[in-house]
Amino acid sequence: MKHLTIILTLMLAVAAGSTPAAAATAPPFLTALGIAVPPELVITDQAADNNDIELIDLDQRARRALLDGVVDVYYDYNEDGSIDEIIGIDTSIWIEGVKPLPGGLSLILFRFEYGDGGCSTIGIYNSAGQRLDYLDNGPHSSTEYYDIDEAHTHTSISHITKLIFTADTRFELTATMTQKRSFTAPDGSINEWGQPNYVTTNEVVDWELTKIYHYAIGKDGHITLKQISGPERKGDVPDRFLKRDAINDIYYYPANDAERVKKLDLVIQQPQYYDADDSDEWHYHFRDATMQVYLNNPSIFLEYIIANPTSLKLIDMLFEAVGDSLLPKEKLLDDIGRLPDAKHRQYLEKMTSQWGPKDAVG
């Protein structure tokens, strides 16, 4: 019997050099949205355990103000025929932490939960509430693959991201991927289906892969990935998870960094992902990464395609996203229309003119 379980684990800490007094008041732009930040969600020396406190649920007004342009958009129509853009229609979005930064900037930590998973992200905002940069905290879903054999031994692969501030404008993301086996035995009781209940008797870590991503936040609010440390390995990490780790790296680049699209393009071209029997799995991961990179900064993605017209695998990924209705054609056209160069707009409009949902009629 096989199960798939999605988990989200995020721990926060801040260097002792922070000034709690500076964090006593929520940013005015959050107050204007009717959002009050309780003390337990203010990131100072040590963030609270967010599993035990109430997070701030975001309504559509707050989602548009804080996350428009970096999150899935669903297009619906109002009664007057105008288009209504719904941010994250099937997604629950909360604020789980706020940290004041020098120069009137603010960091907001978001939590996302949707049908089969969850993730967390970081947004940097100026005093007027304008988003200056955005960062995924790792893979789109922190995922646990849950497998049970006939002896009721549970094998899981977990992804855990730990966020630590080392200075007011410097932080680290420590990403750890771990395989564990949990051994169980009957506890002597019977469940409602007449089957024995099991309890965990022992747990073994088969392997662990850890990387640390080091960031700095500039005066302009842009996040810079300064260095990647690792990977540090414990045990024998299977090749397929090393290949997955190379894809995971893409998520850790800030949205404003064009290197992120280049990294995605280079990974998609690697033959090791196409020679394997499990190429369908890698295709799924590529598509997911493509959607996240695109949604977080459409302009950088589109400009990269213009500058690299022979990156056909990357272009095909975007084409497939539109065909499968993961990326609405309306949004693609809106994003193209926002490019400043008229020739670039014309080029992409022509290239995508025949793109559309696979099941479209007419």
Rosetta blueprint (number, residue, H / E / L):
1 M L
2 K E
3 H E
4 L E
5 T E
6 I E
7 I L
8 L L
9 T L
10 L E
11 M E
12 L E
13 A E
14 V E
15 A L
16 A L
17 G L
18 S L
19 T L
20 P H
21 A H
22 A H
23 A H
24 A L
25 T L
26 A L
27 P L
28 P H
29 F H
30 L H
31 T H
32 A H
33 L L
34 G L
35 I L
36 A L
37 V L
38 P L
39 P H
40 E H
41 L H
42 V E
43 I L
44 T L
45 D L
46 Q L
47 A L
48 A L
49 D L
50 N L
51 N L
52 D L
53 I L
54 E L
55 L L
56 I E
57 D E
58 L L
59 D L
60 Q H
61 R H
62 A H
63 R H
64 R H
65 A H
66 L H
67 L H
68 D L
69 G L
70 V L
71 V L
72 D L
73 V E
74 Y E
75 Y E
76 D E
77 Y E
78 N L
79 E L
80 D L
81 G L
82 S L
83 I E
84 D E
85 E E
86 I E
87 I E
88 G L
89 I L
90 D L
91 T L
92 S E
93 I E
94 W E
95 I E
96 E E
97 G E
98 V E
99 K E
100 P E
101 L L
102 P H
103 G H
104 G H
105 L L
106 S E
107 L E
108 I E
109 L E
110 F E
111 R E
112 F E
113 E E
114 Y E
115 G L
116 D L
117 G E
118 G E
119 C E
120 S E
121 T E
122 I E
123 G E
124 I E
125 Y E
126 N L
127 S L
128 A L
129 G L
130 Q L
131 R E
132 L E
133 D E
134 Y E
135 L E
136 D E
137 N L
138 G L
139 P L
140 H L
141 S L
142 S L
143 T E
144 E E
145 Y E
146 Y E
147 D E
148 I E
149 D L
150 E L
151 A L
152 H L
153 T L
154 H E
155 T E
156 S E
157 I E
158 S E
159 H E
160 I E
161 T E
162 K E
163 L E
164 I E
165 F E
166 T E
167 A E
168 D L
169 T L
170 R E
171 F E
172 E E
173 L E
174 T E
175 A E
176 T E
177 M E
178 T E
179 Q E
180 K E
181 R E
182 S E
183 F E
184 T E
185 A E
186 P E
187 D E
188 G E
189 S E
190 I E
191 N L
192 E L
193 W L
194 G L
195 Q L
196 P E
197 N E
198 Y E
199 V E
200 T E
201 T E
202 N E
203 E E
204 V E
205 V E
206 D E
207 W E
208 E E
209 L E
210 T E
211 K E
212 I E
213 Y E
214 H E
215 Y E
216 A E
217 I E
218 G L
219 K L
220 D L
221 G L
222 H L
223 I E
224 T E
225 L E
226 K E
227 Q E
228 I E
229 S E
230 G E
231 P E
232 E E
233 R E
234 K E
235 G L
236 D L
237 V L
238 P L
239 D H
240 R H
241 F H
242 L H
243 K H
244 R H
245 D H
246 A H
247 I H
248 N H
249 D H
250 I H
251 Y H
252 Y L
253 Y L
254 P L
255 A L
256 N L
257 D L
258 A L
259 E H
260 R H
261 V H
262 K H
263 K H
264 L H
265 D H
266 L H
267 V H
268 I H
269 Q L
270 Q L
271 P H
272 Q H
273 Y H
274 Y L
275 D L
276 A L
277 D L
278 D L
279 S H
280 D H
281 E H
282 W H
283 H H
284 Y H
285 H H
286 F H
287 R H
288 D H
289 A H
290 T H
291 M H
292 Q H
293 V H
294 Y H
295 L H
296 N H
297 N L
298 P H
299 S H
300 I H
301 F H
302 L H
303 E H
304 Y H
305 I H
306 I H
307 A H
308 N L
309 P L
310 T L
311 S L
312 L H
313 K H
314 L H
315 I H
316 D H
317 M H
318 L H
319 F H
320 E H
321 A H
322 V H
323 G H
324 D L
325 S L
326 L L
327 L L
328 P L
329 K H
330 E H
331 K H
332 L H
333 L H
334 D H
335 D H
336 I H
337 G H
338 R L
339 L L
340 P L
341 D L
342 A H
343 K H
344 H H
345 R H
346 Q H
347 Y H
348 L H
349 E H
350 K H
351 M H
352 T L
353 S L
354 Q L
355 W L
356 G L
357 P L
358 K L
359 D L
360 A L
361 V L
362 G L
